[in-house]
Amino acid sequence: MLFSPNRRQLGVALLALAAIAIAGESQAGTLEDVKKKGVVVIGIQGDNPPWGYVDSSGRQDGIDADMGRAFAEYLGVKAEFVPLAVANRIPALTTGRVDILFATMAMLPERAKAVQYSKPYVANEITLVAAQATPINSNADMGKYVIGVPRSSTQDTQVTNSAPAGTEIRRFDDDAATIQALLSGQVQAVGANSFYPQRLNAAKPELGFEPKLHFTALYNGACTRLGEKEWNETANKFIDQIKSNGKLAGFYAKWMKAPVPTFPDSVPGVPFTVQ
């Protein structure tokens, strides 16, 4: 007699198969695996120029994309990019969906508990940005306005810690949505990285968007999984090489329109090597 599963049994079986498939996908590869496969999977932001974004032809671009392609070349493999929103960068790495992050990952002690940072390769300034006509001169002034931030970002942390109690803070999925919220009037100011004013003024130059408050200067690093010493050492050797051979200076001139800054030898609470 043939067994004929009922709908519930079939559903359970399908869920089990899905779980197996997901578990298979989340198996993190070693460097040897990556070289055998010929592809390194790189997590990157998909909507945050000039850091990482998808251009009009569907190609990943920005300084992080250039970093990712250079890293793949350093390994002797091809680069495969996975565009990520701010909030799912770390989960994509820790679950093995990507091999490494070049994804505007500011160096923060809390994040360093979940991922392993490399040496820094780019600097970023976090500010509060609003239209020229919006009077914001102190943290206390933030309480008069609705402030937008990308959810789970450094901007989110800085605005949340600096704004007075009761300030309405609206959290959006990514940088593009946060910028659009300011342009459309959903919010009156935003927690911003170095390039928000450029993007905002390109869209509405008549409003004269400008930094109102300075929160902090940060450094970004590549991220690998905790305890994976070979990945971390390889990322650091790669960064040392592009600093010494001028390739990083070329990326900086192209995207940041500035010389490469002097990077710190250490960041409190953020080790650059596997401990």
N, C-alpha and C positions, 0 to 999 in steps of 0.2 A: 504494500500500500504506500503510495507516494505521500510524503509530508507536504501539507499545504499551509504555510504560515498565515496567521491572521494579520490584520493591519498593524496591531500594536507590536507583534513580534518582528514584523518587517521593519518597522520604524526603529526599534531597538538595534536591529542588525545594521541598518544604515548608519545610525549614530556611531556605532562601534567602529565601522569601517572608516567613517569620517575622522574619528579620533586617532585611528592608526595612521591615516594619511597625514593629519596635522602633525602628529608626533614625528613622522618621518621627515616632514619638511623642516621641523625645528631642530634637526640634528646639526649642531655646529661643526663646521669643517675645520680641520687643521690646515696649516699653510701647505703641507704636502698634498692634502686633498685638493686644495684650490689650484695648485700648480698642475696636478694631474688632470683636473677638469678643464683647466685653461681659462677660467673665469673667476674673478673676485666680485662678490656682490656687495655693493656699496650703498649704504643708507644716506640719503641727502634730502634737504628740504626741496620741495617742488614749487614753492610760490614766494620766494624771498630774495629777489635780486638785490644786490649783485652777489649774494652769498651762494644760493642755489635756486634754480628755477628752470622751467621748461620753456624753451623759446618757441617762436611761431611755427617752426618746422617740426616741433615735437622732440627736439634734442635737449638733453640736460645741459645747462650752461651755468656760468658764475664761477667765482673763485674756488668754491668747494668742488665743482665739477672738474675744473682744471686740476685741482689737487688729486681728486679721485683717479682721473685718467693717468696722471703722472705716477701715482702709486701703483696702478695696474701695470704700467710700463716697467716700473722698477722691479715688479715681481715677474715680469715676462708673460703676463696673461692679459686677457681682455677685461674691460670694466663693464659691469652690468649695474645700472643704477635703479634703486627703488626709491621713488619720491615719497617723503614722509611728512606728516603734520607734526607740529611741535610736540604734542602730547604723546605720540606713539614712536618717537625716536628710540628711546631707551628700551621699551618692550620689544621693538623689532630686532634690536641687537641681542638682548638677553635670551630671547626665545629662539635665536638662530635663524631668523628670517634674512638677516644680512650678516656679512662677515665683519664689517667695520663701518664706523660712522665718520663721514666728513659732512657734518650737518649743523653748522653754526652752534656747536656745543660749547657754551661758555663754561669755564672751569669753576664749579661750585662744590663746596665740601659735601653737601647732601647728595649731589649726583655722584660724587666720587665713591660713595658707599655702594652704588649699583653698577658702575662701569669703571674701567681702567682708562685714564687719560694718558695721552702721549705728551711730549713736550709741546708748548704752544706754537702755533704757526700763523695766527692772525689776531689782531686786537679789535676791540669793539667798545663803543661808548653807549651807555644806557641813559636816556634822558626822558623828560616829559615834553611832548611836542603839542603845540596848539597853534591856531591862527594868530597872526600878529596882533589882531584887535582883542584877543582874549587875555585879560589881565591876570596872570598867575605869576606871583613873585616869591611865594613861599609854599612850603608843604601845606600850611593851613588853608591856603587859597584853593587847594585841590578839592576841598569839601564842598565848594560852591558848584561843582560841575560833575557831569557824568564822565567817567574815565574809562577808556577801552584798553584792553590788553589781550595778547594771545594767551590762551589758557596754558598753564604750566610752564610758561617761559620765564626767563630772567626778568623781563619787564613786569610780569605778573607779580613776582616776588618783591621787586623793588617798589612798585606802586602800592601794593598791599601793606608793606612795612612802613611806608612813608606817609601815606594818606591819613588824615584824621579819622577817628571813629565815626561811622555813619556815612562815609563817602560811598556813593554808588559806583561800583566797579563792575563793568560788563566784560565778560570773558568770551572771546571768540576762538574759533578753531585754529586760526593761523594768522600770519602777518597780513596776508592779502585781505582777509575779512576785517581785520582791525583797521587797516588803512581805509577800506571802503566805508566802514562805520563812521569814521571822522569826516570823510568827504560827503557823506549823505546826511550828516547832522544827527546820527543816532547817538553820538558822543561828542563832547566838546574838546577833549584832549585824549592823547594816547601815550602809553608807555612805549618808547621807541628805541630802535637801535640806530646806528650811525647814519643809515641811509633812508630813514623814513622821510625827512624833510625833502630830500631830492625827489622821491617818488610822489609825495603829496604835491609839491610845487609844480611838478610836470603835469599833474592833472588839473590843478586849480591855482595857477601862479598868482592870480589876483588876491588871494587870501594871505599870501606871505607866511606860510607855515614855518615855525622856528622853534628851537629848543627853549623851554621856559625854565626847567629845573634840571640840574645835573645830579644823577644818582651815583653812578660808579663807572669805572673803566674795567673792562674784563678782557680775558684772553680765551681764545678758542683752541681746542685741541682735537685730534682724532680720538675716537673711543673704540676700545676693544673690550672683550669680556673679562671680568675679574679673574685673576689667577692665570690667565693665558700668557705666559711669559714670552713665548716665541713671537706671538702676534705683536705684543707691546714693544719688544726689542726691535722688531722689523719696522714698525711704524716710526720709532725714534730714529733709527738709522736712515730711513727715507727722508725724514724731516731735516736731519743734520745735512744730508747730501744736497737737498734742494736749497738750503740756506747757503751752503758753501759754493755751489756751482752757479748761483745767480738765477736759477729757475724761479725761486720764490719771489725774488725782486721783480722778475718779469710779470708774474701773476699780480703782484701788488700794483705795479705801474698800470697794468691793463684794467684792473677792477677797482682798486681803492684810490687810484690817482695820487699815490703817496709813496714815499720810500718805506722800506721795511722798518718797523720800530725795533727798539731794543727790548727783547723779551726777558722776563724775570727768570732767574735760575730756579725759583720755587714759588709756589702759591700755597698759602696756609690751608692745610686740610685737603690738599689735592696732590697726591704723589704722581710723579711722571713715570715711574717705573714700578713693576710688580714688587711688592714688599715681601 
